[in-house]
């Protein structure tokens, strides 16, 4: 475990950040780094005050009702990103949300297939088709 900063705050508690190698203070409280710290804080404040990156309002909606639609959106976003037409932060958000949507679409497909199988199986119960009862580790029961 590394050495902790010895700076004492106004409330009497110690800083708690890791001290710099060979020093008793962290980078934030070292007087030799004061000017650099002010510059970094100022730059951080400037970056935080920049508006969010968004697509133009006239950007058309992209259909997203199936896996092919989502794949098409991702392909389009990737190409725009590569050409510098799409901000990486927007592309990152699109990619993240598309992955969630793909999982939801796949789950919906599985649920539909299961419902179809259940309907087929329940329709055959009253017919003359052979019924099987499956138990773990055993084959069909006659």
Secondary structure, 3 states (H helix, E strand, C coil): CCCECCCECCCCCECCCECCCCCCCCCCCCHHHHHHHHHHHHHHHHHHCCCCCCCCCCCCCCCCCCHHHHHHHHHHHHHHHHCCCCCHHHHHHHHHHHHHHHHHHHHHHHHHHHHHHHHHHHHHCCCCCCCCCCCCCCCCCC
